[in-house]
């Protein structure tokens, strides 16, 4: 159906998709953690260096 190399190519594609999905999930988790840390710091009174000064 997929040719004589399908037993190599299909698992390679599946492994690549799995690795990409893991990376995407990890990035989203870390992003949410950093966003929560940033919100906690801002609530504690820490400001951003990029914020305009009053």
N, CA, C and O atoms as a GROMACS GRO file, in nm:
protein
  216
    1UNK      N    1   0.083  -0.120   0.000
    1UNK     CA    2   0.000   0.000   0.000
    1UNK      C    3   0.088   0.126   0.000
    1UNK      O    4   0.067   0.215  -0.083
    2UNK      N    5   0.185   0.137   0.091
    2UNK     CA    6   0.269   0.255   0.098
    2UNK      C    7   0.408   0.231   0.040
    2UNK      O    8   0.491   0.322   0.042
    3UNK      N    9   0.434   0.117  -0.011
    3UNK     CA   10   0.565   0.087  -0.067
    3UNK      C   11   0.647   0.001   0.027
    3UNK      O   12   0.606  -0.030   0.139
    4UNK      N   13   0.765  -0.036  -0.021
    4UNK     CA   14   0.844  -0.130   0.058
    4UNK      C   15   0.915  -0.063   0.176
    4UNK      O   16   0.964  -0.134   0.264
    5UNK      N   17   0.921   0.068   0.181
    5UNK     CA   18   0.986   0.138   0.292
    5UNK      C   19   0.887   0.188   0.398
    5UNK      O   20   0.925   0.259   0.490
    6UNK      N   21   0.762   0.151   0.383
    6UNK     CA   22   0.658   0.199   0.475
    6UNK      C   23   0.685   0.155   0.618
    6UNK      O   24   0.650   0.227   0.712
    7UNK      N   25   0.745   0.038   0.637
    7UNK     CA   26   0.771  -0.010   0.773
    7UNK      C   27   0.876   0.077   0.844
    7UNK      O   28   0.888   0.071   0.966
    8UNK      N   29   0.950   0.158   0.770
    8UNK     CA   30   1.045   0.251   0.829
    8UNK      C   31   0.988   0.393   0.834
    8UNK      O   32   1.002   0.463   0.934
    9UNK      N   33   0.923   0.434   0.726
    9UNK     CA   34   0.878   0.572   0.714
    9UNK      C   35   0.760   0.604   0.806
    9UNK      O   36   0.758   0.708   0.870
   10UNK      N   37   0.663   0.516   0.813
   10UNK     CA   38   0.544   0.542   0.895
   10UNK      C   39   0.580   0.556   1.043
   10UNK      O   40   0.534   0.651   1.106
   11UNK      N   41   0.659   0.465   1.101
   11UNK     CA   42   0.697   0.486   1.242
   11UNK      C   43   0.782   0.612   1.262
   11UNK      O   44   0.772   0.677   1.366
   12UNK      N   45   0.864   0.646   1.165
   12UNK     CA   46   0.946   0.767   1.177
   12UNK      C   47   0.857   0.891   1.180
   12UNK      O   48   0.880   0.981   1.261
   13UNK      N   49   0.756   0.896   1.094
   13UNK     CA   50   0.662   1.008   1.095
   13UNK      C   51   0.584   1.011   1.226
   13UNK      O   52   0.563   1.118   1.283
   14UNK      N   53   0.542   0.895   1.273
   14UNK     CA   54   0.465   0.888   1.398
   14UNK      C   55   0.550   0.937   1.515
   14UNK      O   56   0.501   1.011   1.601
   15UNK      N   57   0.675   0.896   1.520
   15UNK     CA   58   0.764   0.940   1.627
   15UNK      C   59   0.790   1.090   1.619
   15UNK      O   60   0.797   1.158   1.722
   16UNK      N   61   0.804   1.141   1.499
   16UNK     CA   62   0.824   1.285   1.481
   16UNK      C   63   0.702   1.364   1.528
   16UNK      O   64   0.717   1.466   1.594
   17UNK      N   65   0.584   1.318   1.494
   17UNK     CA   66   0.462   1.386   1.537
   17UNK      C   67   0.447   1.381   1.689
   17UNK      O   68   0.404   1.478   1.751
   18UNK      N   69   0.483   1.267   1.749
   18UNK     CA   70   0.477   1.255   1.894
   18UNK      C   71   0.574   1.352   1.961
   18UNK      O   72   0.538   1.419   2.057
   19UNK      N   73   0.696   1.360   1.909
   19UNK     CA   74   0.796   1.452   1.965
   19UNK      C   75   0.750   1.596   1.952
   19UNK      O   76   0.766   1.675   2.045
   20UNK      N   77   0.692   1.632   1.838
   20UNK     CA   78   0.642   1.768   1.818
   20UNK      C   79   0.529   1.799   1.913
   20UNK      O   80   0.522   1.909   1.968
   21UNK      N   81   0.439   1.704   1.934
   21UNK     CA   82   0.328   1.725   2.026
   21UNK      C   83   0.379   1.745   2.169
   21UNK      O   84   0.328   1.829   2.242
   22UNK      N   85   0.480   1.668   2.209
   22UNK     CA   86   0.538   1.683   2.343
   22UNK      C   87   0.600   1.821   2.359
   22UNK      O   88   0.582   1.885   2.463
   23UNK      N   89   0.671   1.867   2.258
   23UNK     CA   90   0.733   1.999   2.264
   23UNK      C   91   0.626   2.109   2.275
   23UNK      O   92   0.642   2.202   2.354
   24UNK      N   93   0.520   2.097   2.197
   24UNK     CA   94   0.413   2.197   2.201
   24UNK      C   95   0.347   2.201   2.339
   24UNK      O   96   0.324   2.309   2.394
   25UNK      N   97   0.318   2.085   2.394
   25UNK     CA   98   0.255   2.079   2.527
   25UNK      C   99   0.348   2.138   2.632
   25UNK      O  100   0.304   2.213   2.718
   26UNK      N  101   0.476   2.104   2.624
   26UNK     CA  102   0.574   2.156   2.722
   26UNK      C  103   0.585   2.308   2.714
   26UNK      O  104   0.592   2.375   2.817
   27UNK      N  105   0.586   2.362   2.593
   27UNK     CA  106   0.593   2.507   2.577
   27UNK      C  107   0.471   2.574   2.637
   27UNK      O  108   0.483   2.677   2.703
   28UNK      N  109   0.353   2.517   2.614
   28UNK     CA  110   0.231   2.577   2.669
   28UNK      C  111   0.230   2.573   2.821
   28UNK      O  112   0.186   2.668   2.885
   29UNK      N  113   0.277   2.463   2.880
   29UNK     CA  114   0.281   2.452   3.026
   29UNK      C  115   0.378   2.554   3.084
   29UNK      O  116   0.345   2.624   3.180
   30UNK      N  117   0.497   2.565   3.026
   30UNK     CA  118   0.596   2.661   3.074
   30UNK      C  119   0.544   2.804   3.058
   30UNK      O  120   0.566   2.887   3.146
   31UNK      N  121   0.478   2.833   2.946
   31UNK     CA  122   0.422   2.966   2.924
   31UNK      C  123   0.322   3.002   3.033
   31UNK      O  124   0.325   3.113   3.086
   32UNK      N  125   0.236   2.909   3.066
   32UNK     CA  126   0.137   2.936   3.171
   32UNK      C  127   0.203   2.956   3.307
   32UNK      O  128   0.160   3.040   3.386
   33UNK      N  129   0.309   2.880   3.334
   33UNK     CA  130   0.381   2.897   3.460
   33UNK      C  131   0.445   3.035   3.467
   33UNK      O  132   0.435   3.103   3.569
   34UNK      N  133   0.509   3.076   3.360
   34UNK     CA  134   0.575   3.207   3.358
   34UNK      C  135   0.473   3.320   3.368
   34UNK      O  136   0.499   3.422   3.432
   35UNK      N  137   0.360   3.303   3.305
   35UNK     CA  138   0.255   3.404   3.312
   35UNK      C  139   0.203   3.417   3.455
   35UNK      O  140   0.177   3.528   3.502
   36UNK      N  141   0.187   3.305   3.523
   36UNK     CA  142   0.143   3.308   3.663
   36UNK      C  143   0.249   3.375   3.751
   36UNK      O  144   0.216   3.452   3.841
   37UNK      N  145   0.377   3.346   3.726
   37UNK     CA  146   0.484   3.410   3.802
   37UNK      C  147   0.486   3.560   3.778
   37UNK      O  148   0.504   3.638   3.872
   38UNK      N  149   0.467   3.600   3.654
   38UNK     CA  150   0.465   3.743   3.621
   38UNK      C  151   0.349   3.813   3.689
   38UNK      O  152   0.366   3.922   3.743
   39UNK      N  153   0.233   3.752   3.688
   39UNK     CA  154   0.117   3.811   3.754
   39UNK      C  155   0.140   3.822   3.905
   39UNK      O  156   0.101   3.921   3.966
   40UNK      N  157   0.203   3.720   3.964
   40UNK     CA  158   0.232   3.725   4.108
   40UNK      C  159   0.329   3.837   4.140
   40UNK      O  160   0.313   3.907   4.240
   41UNK      N  161   0.431   3.855   4.056
   41UNK     CA  162   0.527   3.963   4.078
   41UNK      C  163   0.461   4.100   4.063
   41UNK      O  164   0.488   4.191   4.141
   42UNK      N  165   0.375   4.114   3.963
   42UNK     CA  166   0.307   4.242   3.944
   42UNK      C  167   0.212   4.272   4.059
   42UNK      O  168   0.199   4.388   4.098
   43UNK      N  169   0.148   4.171   4.113
   43UNK     CA  170   0.060   4.191   4.227
   43UNK      C  171   0.140   4.229   4.352
   43UNK      O  172   0.090   4.300   4.439
   44UNK      N  173   0.264   4.182   4.359
   44UNK     CA  174   0.350   4.213   4.473
   44UNK      C  175   0.414   4.351   4.460
   44UNK      O  176   0.480   4.398   4.553
   45UNK      N  177   0.395   4.416   4.347
   45UNK     CA  178   0.446   4.552   4.331
   45UNK      C  179   0.564   4.565   4.239
   45UNK      O  180   0.611   4.676   4.215
   46UNK      N  181   0.614   4.455   4.187
   46UNK     CA  182   0.726   4.465   4.094
   46UNK      C  183   0.676   4.515   3.959
   46UNK      O  184   0.572   4.471   3.910
   47UNK      N  185   0.750   4.605   3.901
   47UNK     CA  186   0.710   4.658   3.770
   47UNK      C  187   0.798   4.604   3.661
   47UNK      O  188   0.900   4.540   3.686
   48UNK      N  189   0.758   4.630   3.540
   48UNK     CA  190   0.836   4.587   3.425
   48UNK      C  191   0.932   4.696   3.386
   48UNK      O  192   0.900   4.815   3.396
   49UNK      N  193   1.049   4.657   3.341
   49UNK     CA  194   1.146   4.756   3.296
   49UNK      C  195   1.100   4.823   3.168
   49UNK      O  196   1.138   4.937   3.140
   50UNK      N  197   1.018   4.754   3.090
   50UNK     CA  198   0.970   4.811   2.965
   50UNK      C  199   0.850   4.903   2.983
   50UNK      O  200   0.807   4.968   2.888
   51UNK      N  201   0.794   4.909   3.104
   51UNK     CA  202   0.678   4.991   3.129
   51UNK      C  203   0.718   5.139   3.126
   51UNK      O  204   0.829   5.175   3.165
   52UNK      N  205   0.626   5.222   3.078
   52UNK     CA  206   0.654   5.365   3.075
   52UNK      C  207   0.654   5.421   3.216
   52UNK      O  208   0.570   5.386   3.299
   53UNK      N  209   0.749   5.508   3.240
   53UNK     CA  210   0.759   5.567   3.373
   53UNK      C  211   0.658   5.680   3.388
   53UNK      O  212   0.628   5.752   3.293
   54UNK      N  213   0.608   5.692   3.508
   54UNK     CA  214   0.505   5.794   3.536
   54UNK      C  215   0.567   5.926   3.568
   54UNK      O  216   0.496   6.023   3.594
   0.00000   0.00000   0.00000
